[in-house]
Amino acid sequence: MAVCLVSAGFVVAQPAHLTRNSSSAADPATTATQPGTAGQVSPSLPTDSTNPVLPWEPGWVNNMLGVSYGQVQASAEFLYWFTKNFNVLPPLVLTGGGKTEDGDPSLVGGTSSGIDFGLLSGVRVSLAYWLEDCQTWGLQGSFLTIPQKTLEYRSDSSNVLTRRFFNLNTEIEDNFIVAFPGIASGTVLVQARSQFWGAEANLWRNIFDEPILEAMRLDVMVGFRYLDLSEDVFINSTTSFNRNLQPFPSFLPFAGNHLSINDSFSTANQFFGAQFGVSAKFFGTLGTVTFLGKLGVGTNHESIFIRGNQVRTLPDGTTTITPGGVLALASNSGHFSREQFALVPEFGFQWNVALTKYIDCFFGYSLIYLNRAIRTGDQIDQGVDASQIRNFPTPTASTGLNRPLVPFVQDKYYAQGFNIGLELRW
């Protein structure tokens, strides 16, 4: 009898949306005075939970209180994220009086705290399938991308334009002239680009689902993760030399010549690894709040691509293409790669509110962190053995230092920001 009384107490204490149907429950509207209880009215029993209280069936109300609906869940969200800035570029371009510059001045190098790509827009889509109605085991896949964004600096009407480097032969700062009064006119274009994307596949397991009030749910996961961060810096200069260079004897061989120089520095980070995580959901009348934590453990494949060339056109139209620019020369040009152990923690917060029985809208915050990454700006070595530079007006002997080199300097990277999207269940 004690067990029956305690069980009855739990049933009465349940929220209305958890109360089971009772075929023996009397309708409050037809409750009558029972014989032997004259003048007394029986108390009303809880309303039958199958009777709709809204135009939708009560499953919609249950969803507002956090009860999951359906074995398939799909979501799409827009990302409004910020990423860690490039480090300061080494001095790349020097301009003079009468200049006109367009674009981001930080791309000339050494003039600010770094290259800031600002607010980035992206997309993340996810699909999950629970193997049972009770959602004990589930499979989930996700893909996110922040499309490539490009920053640009251009100077095309400055009286003085030079490409900066540190001359190891003379041990002083030096310049490769692009434009200078009486010698030549020219332009400089510097571009920086960044792109980030990734994918993951996970197996989820529910380890706690509060059965009475359905106020909390705890799940753990194990899976595989891939992340790809690609960045590059491109420097192009074009020079048209005057035909009369008699006042400048060292430039006489270039009279009437046209010279185009390209330097390209690219980096790629490709993370492959296992990941582990936990998700905690808290349900309430205002929706569902989810806290998510993950840790990826694996290897980061770091790659550096450096190339350069010069295209020289003589007055008669003859064109010669030679390898090597100003900072991308024989000593550092090529494709270089290595493997590094890396960690990728992720933290997320999400608030879901039901729109219909099948659709939620949600708002959240995400942070993805890569503890080891190579950034393009760090891979530009400004120390140059000037004997490697083609078409340099002051020939010098080799220093034997084999520079510029490939620094392989490491940094950290993160992408973080706010998300807004829709989730569909069926």
C-alpha positions as CSV (number, residue, x, y, z in Angstrom):
1,M,0.0,0.0,0.0
2,A,2.9,2.4,0.8
3,V,4.4,1.8,-2.7
4,C,1.0,2.5,-4.3
5,L,0.7,5.8,-2.4
6,V,4.2,6.9,-3.4
7,S,3.6,6.0,-7.0
8,A,0.3,8.0,-7.0
9,G,2.1,11.0,-5.6
10,F,4.7,11.0,-8.4
11,V,1.9,10.8,-11.1
12,V,0.0,13.7,-9.6
13,A,3.3,15.7,-9.3
14,Q,4.1,15.3,-13.1
15,P,3.6,18.3,-15.4
16,A,0.5,18.2,-17.5
17,H,2.3,17.3,-20.7
18,L,3.7,14.1,-19.0
19,T,0.4,12.9,-17.4
20,R,-0.8,9.6,-19.0
21,N,-4.4,9.1,-20.3
22,S,-6.8,7.6,-17.8
23,S,-10.0,6.0,-19.2
24,S,-11.5,6.0,-15.7
25,A,-10.9,9.7,-15.2
26,A,-14.2,11.6,-14.8
27,D,-14.9,14.6,-17.0
28,P,-14.9,17.6,-14.8
29,A,-17.8,19.1,-16.7
30,T,-20.0,16.1,-15.8
31,T,-18.8,15.5,-12.3
32,A,-21.9,14.9,-10.1
33,T,-22.5,14.7,-6.4
34,Q,-22.0,11.1,-5.3
35,P,-24.5,9.4,-3.0
36,G,-23.6,9.8,0.6
37,T,-21.7,13.0,-0.1
38,A,-24.5,15.5,-0.3
39,G,-23.3,19.1,-0.6
40,Q,-19.7,18.0,-1.6
41,V,-18.3,18.3,-5.1
42,S,-15.5,15.9,-6.2
43,P,-12.3,17.8,-7.1
44,S,-11.5,18.0,-10.9
45,L,-9.0,15.5,-12.2
46,P,-6.1,16.7,-14.5
47,T,-7.1,17.5,-18.0
48,D,-6.5,14.7,-20.5
49,S,-3.1,15.4,-22.1
50,T,-4.4,14.3,-25.5
51,N,-6.8,17.2,-25.7
52,P,-5.2,19.9,-27.8
53,V,-4.6,23.2,-26.2
54,L,-3.5,24.9,-29.4
55,P,-4.3,24.4,-33.1
56,W,-1.3,22.1,-33.3
57,E,-1.3,18.7,-31.5
58,P,0.3,18.6,-28.0
59,G,3.6,17.4,-29.5
60,W,4.3,21.0,-30.4
61,V,3.8,22.0,-26.8
62,N,6.1,19.1,-25.7
63,N,8.7,20.4,-28.1
64,M,8.6,23.8,-26.5
65,L,9.4,22.0,-23.2
66,G,12.3,20.2,-24.8
67,V,10.9,16.9,-25.8
68,S,12.8,15.9,-29.0
69,Y,10.8,15.0,-32.0
70,G,11.7,12.7,-34.8
71,Q,14.7,10.5,-35.6
72,V,16.2,12.8,-38.3
73,Q,17.4,16.3,-37.6
74,A,18.8,18.7,-40.2
75,S,20.0,22.3,-39.6
76,A,21.4,25.1,-41.7
77,E,22.9,28.2,-40.2
78,F,24.6,31.5,-41.3
79,L,27.9,32.3,-39.6
80,Y,29.0,35.8,-38.7
81,W,32.6,35.2,-37.5
82,F,35.9,36.9,-36.9
83,T,39.3,35.2,-37.3
84,K,42.7,35.8,-35.9
85,N,44.5,38.5,-37.8
86,F,47.6,37.9,-39.9
87,N,50.7,39.0,-38.1
88,V,52.4,42.2,-39.4
89,L,53.9,41.7,-42.8
90,P,57.6,42.7,-43.2
91,P,58.0,46.0,-45.1
92,L,57.1,45.3,-48.7
93,V,56.4,48.6,-50.5
94,L,57.8,52.1,-50.0
95,T,55.8,55.0,-51.5
96,G,56.7,58.6,-52.1
97,G,55.2,62.1,-52.7
98,G,52.2,62.5,-54.9
99,K,51.0,59.0,-54.1
100,T,47.5,57.6,-54.6
101,E,46.8,54.4,-52.7
102,D,43.6,52.3,-52.7
103,G,42.7,49.4,-50.4
104,D,44.2,48.2,-47.1
105,P,47.4,50.1,-46.3
106,S,48.5,47.4,-43.9
107,L,49.4,45.3,-47.0
108,V,52.5,47.5,-47.7
109,G,54.0,45.8,-44.6
110,G,55.3,46.9,-41.2
111,T,52.8,49.7,-40.8
112,S,50.1,48.3,-38.5
113,S,49.2,45.5,-36.0
114,G,48.4,43.1,-38.7
115,I,46.0,42.3,-41.6
116,D,42.4,42.3,-40.4
117,F,39.9,40.5,-42.6
118,G,37.0,41.8,-40.5
119,L,33.6,40.2,-40.3
120,L,33.4,37.0,-42.3
121,S,30.2,35.3,-43.5
122,G,29.9,31.6,-43.8
123,V,27.5,28.6,-43.7
124,R,27.3,25.4,-41.7
125,V,25.0,22.5,-42.4
126,S,24.4,19.4,-40.2
127,L,22.5,16.2,-40.6
128,A,21.8,13.7,-37.7
129,Y,20.0,10.4,-37.6
130,W,19.0,8.7,-34.4
131,L,19.0,4.9,-34.6
132,E,16.1,4.6,-32.2
133,D,13.0,6.6,-31.3
134,C,14.4,7.1,-27.8
135,Q,17.5,8.7,-29.3
136,T,20.1,6.6,-27.5
137,W,22.5,6.2,-30.4
138,G,22.9,8.6,-33.3
139,L,25.1,9.5,-36.3
140,Q,25.8,13.1,-37.3
141,G,27.7,14.8,-40.0
142,S,28.5,18.5,-40.4
143,F,30.2,20.8,-42.9
144,L,31.1,24.5,-42.6
145,T,32.8,27.0,-44.9
146,I,33.9,30.6,-44.7
147,P,34.4,31.5,-48.4
148,Q,37.6,33.1,-49.6
149,K,38.0,36.8,-48.8
150,T,40.5,39.1,-50.5
151,L,42.1,42.3,-49.3
152,E,43.9,44.5,-51.8
153,Y,46.3,47.4,-51.9
154,R,47.1,49.2,-55.1
155,S,49.3,52.2,-55.9
156,D,49.4,53.4,-59.5
157,S,50.2,57.1,-59.6
158,S,52.9,57.6,-56.9
159,N,56.1,59.3,-58.0
160,V,58.1,56.9,-55.9
161,L,57.4,53.2,-55.6
162,T,60.0,50.6,-54.5
163,R,60.0,47.0,-53.3
164,R,61.7,46.8,-49.9
165,F,64.2,44.2,-48.7
166,F,67.2,43.8,-46.5
167,N,70.4,43.5,-48.6
168,L,72.6,41.0,-47.0
169,N,75.5,42.0,-49.3
170,T,75.6,45.5,-48.0
171,E,73.9,44.8,-44.7
172,I,71.5,47.7,-45.1
173,E,67.8,48.2,-46.2
174,D,67.6,48.4,-50.0
175,N,65.0,48.9,-52.7
176,F,64.1,47.5,-56.0
177,I,62.8,50.6,-58.0
178,V,59.4,50.3,-59.5
179,A,58.7,54.0,-60.1
180,F,61.1,57.0,-59.6
181,P,61.2,60.5,-61.1
182,G,63.4,60.5,-64.2
183,I,63.8,56.7,-64.2
184,A,60.5,55.0,-64.6
185,S,56.8,54.9,-63.8
186,G,55.1,51.9,-62.3
187,T,52.4,50.3,-60.2
188,V,52.2,47.9,-57.3
189,L,49.4,45.5,-56.4
190,V,49.4,43.5,-53.1
191,Q,46.7,41.0,-52.3
192,A,46.0,38.9,-49.2
193,R,43.5,36.1,-49.2
194,S,42.1,33.7,-46.6
195,Q,39.7,30.7,-46.7
196,F,38.6,28.4,-43.9
197,W,36.4,25.2,-44.1
198,G,35.9,21.9,-42.4
199,A,33.9,18.7,-42.1
200,E,33.2,16.1,-39.4
201,A,31.4,12.8,-38.8
202,N,30.4,11.7,-35.3
203,L,28.8,8.9,-33.3
204,W,26.6,10.2,-30.4
205,R,25.5,8.3,-27.3
206,N,23.0,9.5,-24.7
207,I,24.2,8.9,-21.2
208,F,21.6,10.8,-19.2
209,D,18.0,11.8,-19.9
210,E,16.1,13.0,-16.8
211,P,12.9,10.9,-17.0
212,I,10.5,12.8,-14.8
213,L,10.6,16.4,-15.7
214,E,12.6,16.0,-18.9
215,A,14.6,19.1,-17.9
216,M,18.1,17.9,-18.9
217,R,19.8,15.6,-21.4
218,L,23.5,14.7,-21.6
219,D,25.2,13.1,-24.6
220,V,28.8,12.2,-25.5
221,M,30.4,11.6,-28.9
222,V,33.4,10.3,-30.7
223,G,34.2,11.1,-34.3
224,F,36.6,12.3,-37.0
225,R,37.4,16.0,-38.0
226,Y,39.0,17.7,-40.9
227,L,39.9,21.4,-41.1
228,D,41.5,23.4,-43.9
229,L,43.0,26.9,-43.6
230,S,44.5,28.4,-46.8
231,E,46.0,31.8,-47.0
232,D,48.3,33.7,-49.4
233,V,50.0,37.0,-50.1
234,F,50.6,38.0,-53.7
235,I,52.9,41.0,-54.8
236,N,53.0,42.3,-58.3
237,S,54.9,45.3,-59.6
238,T,55.1,46.6,-63.2
239,T,57.7,49.1,-64.3
240,S,58.0,51.1,-67.6
241,F,61.5,52.6,-67.9
242,N,62.1,55.9,-69.6
243,R,63.9,55.8,-72.9
244,N,66.4,58.4,-71.9
245,L,68.4,57.2,-68.9
246,Q,71.7,59.0,-69.6
247,P,71.6,60.7,-66.2
248,F,71.3,57.3,-64.5
249,P,74.2,55.2,-65.8
250,S,73.3,52.0,-63.8
251,F,69.9,51.9,-65.5
252,L,71.0,52.4,-69.1
253,P,70.5,48.7,-70.0
254,F,66.8,49.1,-69.1
255,A,66.0,52.1,-71.3
256,G,62.6,51.6,-72.9
257,N,62.1,48.2,-71.2
258,H,59.0,47.0,-69.5
259,L,59.4,44.8,-66.4
260,S,56.8,42.8,-64.5
261,I,57.8,41.1,-61.2
262,N,55.6,38.6,-59.3
263,D,56.1,37.1,-55.8
264,S,53.6,34.6,-54.4
265,F,53.6,33.2,-50.8
266,S,50.9,30.6,-49.9
267,T,50.3,28.4,-46.9
268,A,47.9,25.6,-46.2
269,N,47.0,23.9,-42.9
270,Q,45.1,20.6,-43.1
271,F,44.1,19.1,-39.8
272,F,43.1,15.4,-39.6
273,G,42.2,13.9,-36.3
274,A,39.9,12.1,-33.9
275,Q,37.6,14.2,-31.7
276,F,35.7,13.7,-28.5
277,G,32.9,15.8,-27.1
278,V,30.0,16.3,-24.8
279,S,26.6,18.1,-25.2
280,A,24.4,19.2,-22.4
281,K,20.8,20.3,-23.1
282,F,18.6,22.1,-20.7
283,F,14.9,22.4,-21.5
284,G,12.4,25.0,-20.4
285,T,9.3,26.9,-21.4
286,L,11.3,29.4,-23.4
287,G,13.1,26.7,-25.5
288,T,16.2,24.6,-25.3
289,V,19.7,25.7,-24.3
290,T,22.6,23.6,-25.5
291,F,26.3,23.7,-24.4
292,L,28.7,21.9,-26.6
293,G,32.4,21.1,-26.1
294,K,34.7,19.1,-28.4
295,L,38.4,18.3,-28.5
296,G,40.2,17.2,-31.7
297,V,43.5,15.4,-31.4
298,G,45.5,14.7,-34.5
299,T,48.1,16.0,-37.0
300,N,48.3,19.3,-38.9
301,H,49.8,18.9,-42.4
302,E,51.6,22.3,-43.0
303,S,52.4,23.3,-46.5
304,I,54.2,26.4,-47.9
305,F,54.2,27.3,-51.6
306,I,56.6,30.0,-52.7
307,R,57.1,31.1,-56.3
308,G,58.3,34.1,-58.2
309,N,59.2,35.3,-61.7
310,Q,60.2,38.3,-63.8
311,V,58.9,39.1,-67.3
312,R,61.1,41.6,-69.1
313,T,60.0,43.1,-72.5
314,L,62.6,44.9,-74.6
315,P,61.9,47.8,-76.9
316,D,61.8,45.5,-79.9
317,G,59.1,43.4,-78.3
318,T,61.3,40.5,-77.3
319,T,60.1,38.9,-74.0
320,T,62.2,37.0,-71.5
321,I,60.8,35.1,-68.5
322,T,63.2,34.3,-65.6
323,P,62.5,32.5,-62.3
324,G,62.6,34.5,-59.1
325,G,61.1,37.8,-58.1
326,V,62.4,40.0,-55.3
327,L,61.5,38.0,-52.2
328,A,60.7,34.7,-53.8
329,L,64.0,33.5,-55.1
330,A,65.9,30.3,-55.9
331,S,66.8,29.7,-52.2
332,N,63.2,29.7,-50.9
333,S,61.0,28.8,-54.0
334,G,59.2,25.5,-54.1
335,H,56.7,23.4,-52.1
336,F,57.6,22.6,-48.5
337,S,55.6,20.5,-46.0
338,R,55.8,18.8,-42.7
339,E,53.5,17.2,-40.1
340,Q,52.9,18.7,-36.6
341,F,50.8,17.3,-33.7
342,A,47.9,19.7,-33.1
343,L,44.8,20.2,-30.9
344,V,41.5,21.6,-32.0
345,P,39.2,22.6,-29.1
346,E,35.7,23.8,-30.0
347,F,33.1,25.4,-27.7
348,G,29.5,26.3,-28.6
349,F,26.4,27.7,-27.1
350,Q,22.9,27.5,-28.8
351,W,19.4,28.5,-27.9
352,N,16.5,26.8,-29.8
353,V,12.9,28.2,-29.9
354,A,10.1,26.2,-31.6
355,L,8.4,27.8,-34.5
356,T,6.2,24.8,-35.4
357,K,6.0,21.1,-34.5
358,Y,8.8,20.4,-36.9
359,I,10.9,23.6,-37.1
360,D,13.1,25.4,-34.6
361,C,15.0,28.7,-35.0
362,F,18.2,29.1,-33.1
363,F,20.8,31.6,-32.2
364,G,24.3,30.7,-30.8
365,Y,28.0,31.3,-30.5
366,S,30.9,29.1,-31.6
367,L,34.7,29.1,-31.2
368,I,37.1,26.8,-33.1
369,Y,40.8,27.0,-32.2
370,L,43.9,25.5,-33.9
371,N,46.8,25.6,-31.5
372,R,49.5,25.2,-34.3
373,A,49.2,26.8,-37.7
374,I,51.4,28.5,-40.2
375,R,50.3,31.9,-41.4
376,T,51.5,33.4,-44.7
377,G,52.9,36.7,-43.4
378,D,55.4,34.8,-41.2
379,Q,56.9,32.9,-44.1
380,I,58.3,36.0,-45.9
381,D,62.0,36.3,-45.2
382,Q,63.1,39.9,-46.0
383,G,66.8,39.1,-45.8
384,V,68.0,38.7,-49.4
385,D,71.2,37.8,-51.0
386,A,70.9,40.4,-53.8
387,S,73.0,38.4,-56.2
388,Q,69.9,36.2,-56.7
389,I,67.7,39.0,-57.9
390,R,67.5,39.2,-61.7
391,N,67.5,42.6,-63.4
392,F,68.9,44.3,-60.3
393,P,70.8,47.3,-61.5
394,T,73.6,46.9,-59.0
395,P,75.2,43.4,-59.5
396,T,76.9,41.9,-56.4
397,A,78.8,38.8,-55.5
398,S,77.0,36.0,-53.6
399,T,77.2,36.0,-49.8
400,G,76.8,32.2,-49.6
401,L,74.1,32.7,-47.0
402,N,71.4,31.0,-49.1
403,R,68.7,33.5,-48.2
404,P,65.9,34.3,-48.3
405,L,65.0,31.0,-46.6
406,V,61.7,29.2,-45.6
407,P,61.1,30.1,-41.9
408,F,58.3,27.7,-41.1
409,V,57.3,30.0,-38.2
410,Q,54.2,28.7,-36.3
411,D,51.3,30.7,-35.0
412,K,47.8,30.0,-33.7
413,Y,44.5,30.4,-35.4
414,Y,40.9,30.8,-34.3
415,A,37.5,31.5,-35.8
416,Q,34.7,32.6,-33.6
417,G,31.4,34.4,-33.8
418,F,27.6,34.2,-33.8
419,N,25.4,31.8,-35.7
420,I,21.7,32.0,-36.6
421,G,19.7,29.2,-38.4
422,L,16.8,26.8,-38.6
423,E,16.5,23.2,-37.5
424,L,14.1,20.7,-39.0
425,R,13.0,17.4,-37.5
426,W,10.9,14.5,-38.8
